[in-house]
Amino acid sequence: MEVIHDDPPMPQEIARGFYPAFEEQWRKAELAGRLAMLAFVLVCAFGLLGHGPFSERGLTNADGSISIRYEPVVRFGAPTIIRFDTRVPPGGDKVAVTIAKDLVDQFGLESITPRPATWEVAGGGIRLVFPVQAGERHALIRFTGSPTFGGGVNLTARLDAGETLSWSQYAVP
């Protein structure tokens, strides 16, 4: 081993461009970076941060009168859909759903399918009445919007004769 100068002593290998201790640390850092990138790609591919097979969640209230499918993590300003499956009261010709006012204000509600027959403000929520065909047991309702909030928001919905269903969504930039 030939010393190039006294302070700090450098072996001849370093002078030729080979430094085993640094090379080993660099290899570990490179491997850690590749594993982190692979983990991020897998999380995104499975829909944990957006559209994908695991991006939707489903909830049903205690009495089973209403269930929803929604995305728990949404992008700010990106279109998203909340699907309601409601139970029609026996012999009923309409379904009345009361939703949280935040679903209209912060969710950036753009459309409701089918179109409600009436809207009315009811306390801290909005009551929507949907006509249904005679004999129908379930009514499917789609709320489409582009979230205008950042962070988390708690939302609720309930039928007139049902228990409240609560869920939360988190919007990322």
N, C-alpha and C positions, 0 to 999 in steps of 0.2 A: 504494500500500500504506500503510495507516494503522497506526501502532504504538499498541497499547492502553496498555502501560506499558513501562518501560525494562528490567526484568529478569524473565524473558528476553524479548527482543523477539518479539512475536507478530504475524504478518501478519493482515490483515483476513480472509483466507480461513479461518484457524483459528477466528477468532471466530465465523464463520458455520457452523462444523461441517465444513469440508472440509480435509483434511490429506493431500495426494497421496502423500507418502512412506509414511505409516502405512497408507493405503488399499491401496497396492501390496503391502506386506509382509503385511497381513491377507489379501489375496486369495491370495497364495502359501501362507500357512499353512492357509487353508481348503481349497485344492486338495490340499495334502499330506495333510491329515486325511481328505478324501474318498477319496483313492487308497489310504490305509492301511486304511480301513474296507472298501473294495471288495476289496482283496487278502485281508483276513481272511475276508470272506464267501465268496470263491472257494475259499480253502483249506479252509474248513469244508464247502462244497458238494461238493467233490471227495472228501471223506472223509479228508483227510490228518490231521485231528484227531478223527475219530470215524467214525460210520457213513456210508458213501458208496461210490461206485464204485471208489475207490482205497484204501479202508480196510483191505482184506485183503491179506495177502501169502501166498505159497506157497513152501515149501521141500521139497526132496527130498534124502535122504542120498546118499552117493557110490554105493552099490550099488543104489539104487532100491527098497530093501525097504520103506521107509516115507516118506510125504510128508504134509505138514500144510498146512492153511489156518488162518491166525490173524490177529488184529488186533495190529499192533505197538504201537499207542498205545490204551490202554484207560482208562476212567474208574474211579476208586477206588469199589468197591462196586456198580458197574453190571454187569449180566449180560453175559457174553461167552462165545463158543464157540470151542473149538479142535477142528478136524476132522482125524482121522488116517485116511489111506488106507494100509492095510498089505497086503503081499503074503503070501498063505497059502503055506506050504511045500508042494511037490508031494505029493499024497496025504495031506496033513495034515487033521486034524479040529479043530484049535485054533490060535490065534495067541496068543503070549505077548509082551506089551509091557512093558518096564521103563521107568518114568517117573521123573523127578526127584522127590524127596520134596517139594521146593518147590512142585510143581504141585498137591499136595494141601494143603500148609500155607498158602502165601502166595497161591495162585491162588483160594483159597476154593472148592475143588471141591464142587459141589452135586449133580451127577449125571453118570453115565456111561451112554451108550447105545451098544450093548446092555450089559446088566449083566454084569460079569465073573463067571466061574464060581468063580474063586479069587483071593485077594489074598495077597501075602506080602511081607514086608520083605526086600529084597535089597541089602545094603551101604548105599549112600547113596541108594537108590531103592526103588520099590515095583513088584513084578512082578505084572502082571495077566494072567490067562489067560482068553481068550474062546473059547467054542465056535463053530465054523463048520460050515455044511452041507457035506457031501461034494461035491467037485467045484468048490467056490468058489475063485476065484483071488485075490480081494481081499476084505478085511474093512474096513468103514467104522466108525469109532469116534468118538463125539462126547463131548468133555469140556465140561461147562457149569459155569461158576463166576462168582463175583463177586470180583474181586481185592481182597485185604486188605493190599496193600503199596503203598507210595508210592515213586516213582522206578522204577529199572530192576531187573529180575530175569532171570537166565539160567536157562533150562530145557533139559532134555534128554529124549530118548526113544529107544528102540532095540528092535528085535526080538531074540529070543534068537540067531538066526543072521544078524544084520545089523549094520551100522555105526551108530554113534551119530549122531543128528540133534540139533543144538543150535540154539536160537533165543532171542531175548530179547524181552521185553515191557516197556513203560514205562507206568506208571500215573500219571495226572494227577488232581488233586483234583476 
